[in-house]
């Protein structure tokens, strides 16, 4: 049985993933996800992260979406001679020219001095949801996993005044979102955010583009996380 993302304890928890996924593969899904493009649409989806890769299946239902994802995974396994190329990815991602599968294979294309940039909401929500901790543990288990992007994000936060706690040296199997490290990191991020005027909801002003949509989505996610943090601290 694969590793199920923690938010399925309450969201779309009725679905049971297939046992055909590797045991160390994290999976997540949803009954309604947006597909961006010239004509945006809603669809059920299923996402899997096998061995440093990423697979997304889509369909009318979660079960159909998972079958689509499994078909892609089997096609990847059947490809015995991957031909990797960057495609449009600058973050280290690679696409196999033969089977179309995705994996993190290259070093990211680095913008010199990028670590000096002020952290954006994407940096903050990446940590708040436990994704940073998940990526850290994955890097510990895979010596070849690129860590430069993680380091750059850590430096941006440090320069801005957010001093994250020391990262744990082993994965205890706890929910990454509620892991003690993540709870302490969330407190430090939120205290910095309040002192720097966040959340500052600009959703209504976001341009009607894919970038604007994602910016508004990050803003709403951060605003929701901030409200939960206030409630947990019983701050009026």
N, C-alpha and C positions, 0 to 999 in steps of 0.2 A: 504494500500500500504506500503511495507517495505521501509526502509531507503536505498537509493542507494548510493554506494561509490562515492566520489566526482570526481574521475578521469573519470567517464562515462559521464561527461559533454562534453568530446571531444573524448573518446575512446569507440568504440562499443556502441555508444549511441542510436542506432536504436532499440535495444532490450528493451522491456517493461516487467518487471518481473510480475509474477502472484500475484494477491491479496490474495492468500491463505497463504502467509507468514505473521507472526505477524507484527504489525506496528512498534514495537521497534527492529525488526530484520534487521541488516545491510546485504546487498547482493552485490555481485560483480561477474563479469563474463568475459569471453574472448573467442574469436573465435579460438585462437591457444595457447595452453599451453603445456609445456613439462611434460611428466610423466617419472620419473627416475626409472631405474631398470636395470636388466641385458641387456635388449633391450629397450632403450629409444624410446619414440614415442610422436607424437604431437596429441592433441585432443582439441576440444572445451570443456569448463568447466563452471560450475556455483557454486559459493561458498556462503554459508549463515552462519550467526552467531546468531542463536536463543538462547536467555537465557543462555549465558555462554558456549554454545556448538559450534561445527563447523561441517558443512556438505559440502561435495564437490561432485557434480555430473559431469559426463563426457558423451560425446556423439559426434555424427558427426556434430551437430549444437548446438548453444547456447540453443535453445528451447528444444532440446532433452536432453541436459545436465541438464537443469532446471527441467525437468520431472523426471530425475533420482534422483536429489537432493530432490524434493518434495516427491518421493516415500520413501526415507530414512527418511524424516521428519515425514511422516505419520506412518511409522513403529515405530519410536521413541515414538510418541504420543500413539500408540496402546499398547506399552509395559508398563504395569501398575506396574511392580515390577522390576525395574532396579537392576542389580547385577554388581556393579562397581569394576573394578580392574585396577591397574596401567598399565599392559601390558609393553610396551617398553618405556613408558613415564616417565621422571624424573622431568618434569616441572610442575607437578600438574595435568596433563591431566589424564583422566580415560576413559576406554572403558567398555560399558555395555556388559557383557558376554552373555546376552540373545538376545539383538537386534542389537548389534554392534555399537551403537551410541557413540559419543564422547562428553565429557563435562569436564570443569575444576572442579575437585571435591576434590583433595587432596592438601596438602601443598607440594611445590616443595622439592625435595631432594637437600639439600644445600651443596655446597663445602665450607668448612670452609676457611675464608679469601679470598673468591672469589671476594669480592668487591674491593680488592686491585689490581686486574688484570687490565692491561691497556685496555681501551675500544676498541672494534674492530669495523669494518665497519658496522657489523650487529646492534650494539648498536646505532651508529650514524644514519643510514638510518631508523631505527625504529622510531626515533624521527622526522627526516626530513620529512617523508611522512605523519605525523599526527597520526601514530598508537599509539604512547605513550599517546597522549592526549585522543584518543578514549578509550584506556584501563583505563586511569585515571577516565574519566567520568563514564565508566561502573562500576568501583569499587565504585564510590560514590553512585550509584543507587542500589548497591547490597552489603549489609554489610558483606555477607559471602564470597565475592570474594577475593581470595588470592592476597596479595599485595607485598609479600616478593620479588618476582622476579623483580617487578618494583622498589622497594627500592634498591635492589642490583645494578641495572643498574644506578640509580641516584647516588649512592655512588661511583661507578667506574668512572663516569664522573666528580664528584666533586673532587675526589682524583687526577685525571689527570689534573685538572685545569679548567674544564668546569663548571661554576656556572650557572645552569639553573635558569630562572626567577621563582618567586613563582607561583605555579599552581593555576588556577582559581577554585573557589569554587562551580560553577554551570555551566551547559551546556546551552549556549545561542542558540544552534541549528546551529551555524556557521560551515562552512566547516572546519574540523579539520586541513587540510593542509594549509589553508590561515588564520586561526585564529590568532589574534594579538600575543597570547602567542607563537604559533609555529613560527611566523615570527621572533620574538625576539630570541627564542631558536636557530633557524637556523643561525642567525647572529653570535651568540656566538660560536656555534659549528664550523662554517666555519672559523672564525677568529682563533680558536684554531687549526683547521686542517692545515691551511696555515702555521702557526708558527711551526707545527710539521711535515712538509714534506708531507702532504696529498694534493691532491690524488697522490698515488704512484702506477700506473697501473702495476700490476703483472699478468694480465690475461693470457699473453702468457706463463708464467712460471708455471701456476697452474697445478698440477697433474691431470691426466685424471681419476678422481674419483668423486663420488657424492659430497664429501666435497670440492674438487677442483672446481667443476662446480659452487657450491653455492658461494664459495669465489670469483670466477671470476664475477659472476652475481652481488654480492654485490659491487664489485669494480666498475663495469660499472654503476650501479645505483648511486653510490656516485659521480663518475666522472661527470655524467650527471647533478646531483643536484648541484655540484660545478660550472659547466659551467653556469647553470641558475642563480645561486647566483651572479656570476661575472657580468653577463649581467644586472641583476636587479640593481646592484650598479654602473654600467657603469665603471667598472674597466678594464683598457686595458690589 
